[in-house]
Amino acid sequence: MRAGVSANAVTVAALLLSVAQGLWIALRPGEALPLLLLPLTLFVRMALNAIDGIMAKEHGQASVTGAVLNELSDVLADAALYLPFALVPGVNPALVVLVVVAGIVAEMTGALGPMVKASRRYDGPFGKSDRAFALGLLAVLLGLGLAPGLWTSVYLGILLALSALTVINRARRIVAEAAS
């Protein structure tokens, strides 16, 4: 690249941004500003994720290292951004952890396709962008002062169920594609 920036550097930048935002929420879990700015961070992260993919494909920077870095950084960034919700007073920490773990399992399930001669699967209903929207919305609602309670547990329970359905859909489609 003329600017000297590699696709992998963009991937790492997105991960570092996510870790910084997650740390901010974790260190200030009762404050509104870190939660209210989460959607902006999610937007920038998604933009960087798109840019690194474009750079890799269009500028001949695709590599095995980049593919591994991309998959790992996605799940690490999700964990860094979403686990701090467990520290927000009144939010059920066990449900937060389960939602994050289910999201990681969903992404790793999708990544299993190439191992069995199938494609990388992005089937839903609750992929990376959907999680970003749902947890960004949760952050905004909490940041605006909506008190956590039963509604947050129900909301997180729905996200957990959607993640489980995503794992099932991706696994079924990988198996079907590999069998054909």
C-alpha positions as CSV (number, residue, x, y, z in Angstrom):
1,M,0.0,0.0,0.0
2,R,1.2,3.5,-0.7
3,A,0.4,4.8,2.7
4,G,2.4,1.9,4.3
5,V,-0.7,0.6,6.2
6,S,-1.4,-3.2,5.9
7,A,-4.7,-4.9,6.2
8,N,-3.4,-6.6,9.3
9,A,-2.6,-3.3,10.9
10,V,-6.1,-2.1,10.3
11,T,-7.4,-5.3,11.9
12,V,-5.2,-4.8,14.9
13,A,-6.3,-1.1,15.1
14,A,-10.0,-2.3,15.3
15,L,-9.1,-4.7,18.1
16,L,-7.2,-2.1,20.1
17,L,-10.1,0.4,19.7
18,S,-12.5,-2.3,21.0
19,V,-10.2,-3.1,23.9
20,A,-9.9,0.6,24.8
21,Q,-13.7,1.1,24.7
22,G,-14.3,-2.1,26.7
23,L,-11.8,-1.0,29.4
24,W,-13.5,2.4,29.6
25,I,-16.8,0.8,30.2
26,A,-15.3,-1.7,32.7
27,L,-13.6,1.1,34.7
28,R,-16.7,3.3,34.7
29,P,-19.6,0.8,34.5
30,G,-22.0,3.1,36.2
31,E,-21.3,6.1,34.0
32,A,-23.4,7.1,31.0
33,L,-20.7,8.5,28.6
34,P,-18.8,5.2,28.0
35,L,-22.1,3.5,27.3
36,L,-23.4,6.2,25.0
37,L,-20.2,6.2,22.9
38,L,-20.3,2.4,22.4
39,P,-22.4,2.7,19.2
40,L,-19.8,5.1,17.7
41,T,-17.0,2.7,18.6
42,L,-19.0,-0.2,17.1
43,F,-19.5,1.8,13.9
44,V,-15.8,2.6,13.6
45,R,-14.9,-1.0,14.3
46,M,-17.3,-2.3,11.6
47,A,-15.8,0.3,9.1
48,L,-12.3,-0.9,9.9
49,N,-13.4,-4.5,9.5
50,A,-14.7,-3.7,6.1
51,I,-11.6,-1.7,5.2
52,D,-9.2,-4.5,6.2
53,G,-11.1,-7.0,4.0
54,I,-11.1,-4.6,1.0
55,M,-7.4,-4.0,1.5
56,A,-6.6,-7.7,1.7
57,K,-8.6,-8.6,-1.4
58,E,-7.9,-5.6,-3.7
59,H,-4.3,-5.0,-2.7
60,G,-3.0,-8.5,-2.6
61,Q,-2.6,-8.6,1.1
62,A,-4.7,-11.7,1.8
63,S,-2.8,-14.2,3.8
64,V,-3.3,-17.1,6.2
65,T,-2.0,-14.9,9.0
66,G,-4.5,-12.3,8.1
67,A,-7.4,-14.8,8.0
68,V,-6.5,-16.1,11.5
69,L,-5.9,-12.6,12.8
70,N,-9.3,-11.5,11.4
71,E,-11.3,-14.4,13.0
72,L,-9.5,-14.1,16.4
73,S,-9.7,-10.3,16.6
74,D,-13.4,-10.4,15.9
75,V,-14.2,-12.6,18.9
76,L,-11.6,-10.9,21.1
77,A,-13.1,-7.5,20.2
78,D,-16.6,-8.8,20.9
79,A,-15.5,-10.1,24.3
80,A,-13.7,-6.8,25.1
81,L,-16.7,-4.7,24.2
82,Y,-19.5,-6.7,25.6
83,L,-18.1,-8.4,28.8
84,P,-18.0,-5.1,30.6
85,F,-21.8,-5.0,30.6
86,A,-21.5,-7.7,33.4
87,L,-20.1,-4.9,35.6
88,V,-23.0,-2.5,35.0
89,P,-24.9,-2.3,38.2
90,G,-28.2,-4.1,37.9
91,V,-27.4,-6.1,34.8
92,N,-27.3,-9.9,35.2
93,P,-23.6,-10.7,34.8
94,A,-24.1,-14.4,34.2
95,L,-26.4,-13.6,31.2
96,V,-23.9,-11.2,29.8
97,V,-21.2,-13.8,29.9
98,L,-23.5,-16.4,28.3
99,V,-24.4,-14.0,25.5
100,V,-20.7,-13.3,24.9
101,V,-19.7,-16.9,24.9
102,A,-22.6,-17.8,22.6
103,G,-21.5,-15.1,20.2
104,I,-18.0,-16.5,20.2
105,V,-19.4,-20.0,19.6
106,A,-21.5,-18.7,16.7
107,E,-18.5,-17.1,15.0
108,M,-16.3,-20.1,15.5
109,T,-19.1,-22.3,14.1
110,G,-19.2,-20.2,11.0
111,A,-15.4,-20.5,10.7
112,L,-15.5,-24.3,10.7
113,G,-16.9,-24.5,7.2
114,P,-13.5,-24.5,5.4
115,M,-12.3,-27.3,7.6
116,V,-14.8,-29.6,6.0
117,K,-14.6,-28.2,2.5
118,A,-17.6,-25.9,2.9
119,S,-17.7,-22.1,2.9
120,R,-17.3,-19.7,5.9
121,R,-20.9,-19.3,7.1
122,Y,-22.4,-16.0,8.1
123,D,-26.0,-17.2,8.6
124,G,-28.2,-15.6,11.2
125,P,-30.4,-14.6,12.7
126,F,-27.7,-13.1,15.1
127,G,-24.3,-12.5,13.5
128,K,-21.6,-10.0,14.3
129,S,-23.5,-6.9,13.0
130,D,-26.7,-8.0,14.7
131,R,-24.9,-8.3,18.0
132,A,-23.3,-4.9,17.6
133,F,-26.7,-3.4,16.9
134,A,-28.4,-5.2,19.9
135,L,-25.7,-4.4,22.4
136,G,-25.2,-0.9,21.1
137,L,-28.9,-0.4,21.7
138,L,-28.6,-1.8,25.2
139,A,-25.7,0.6,25.9
140,V,-27.7,3.6,24.7
141,L,-30.8,2.6,26.8
142,L,-28.6,2.2,29.9
143,G,-26.6,5.3,29.1
144,L,-29.8,7.3,28.8
145,G,-30.7,6.3,32.3
146,L,-33.1,3.4,31.8
147,A,-32.7,1.4,35.0
148,P,-31.6,-2.2,34.4
149,G,-33.9,-4.9,35.8
150,L,-36.1,-7.6,34.6
151,W,-36.2,-6.1,31.1
152,T,-32.4,-6.4,30.7
153,S,-32.5,-10.1,31.7
154,V,-35.3,-10.7,29.2
155,Y,-33.4,-8.8,26.5
156,L,-30.2,-10.7,27.1
157,G,-32.2,-14.0,27.2
158,I,-33.6,-13.2,23.8
159,L,-30.0,-12.4,22.5
160,L,-28.8,-15.7,23.9
161,A,-31.7,-17.6,22.2
162,L,-30.9,-15.9,18.9
163,S,-27.2,-16.8,19.3
164,A,-28.1,-20.4,19.9
165,L,-30.3,-20.4,16.8
166,T,-27.5,-18.9,14.8
167,V,-25.1,-21.7,15.9
168,I,-27.6,-24.3,14.8
169,N,-28.3,-22.6,11.5
170,R,-24.6,-22.3,10.7
171,A,-23.8,-25.8,11.7
172,R,-26.6,-27.3,9.7
173,R,-25.7,-25.4,6.6
174,I,-22.0,-26.3,6.9
175,V,-23.0,-30.0,7.2
176,A,-25.4,-29.8,4.3
177,E,-22.9,-27.9,2.1
178,A,-20.1,-30.4,2.9
179,A,-22.4,-33.3,2.2
180,S,-23.3,-32.1,-1.3
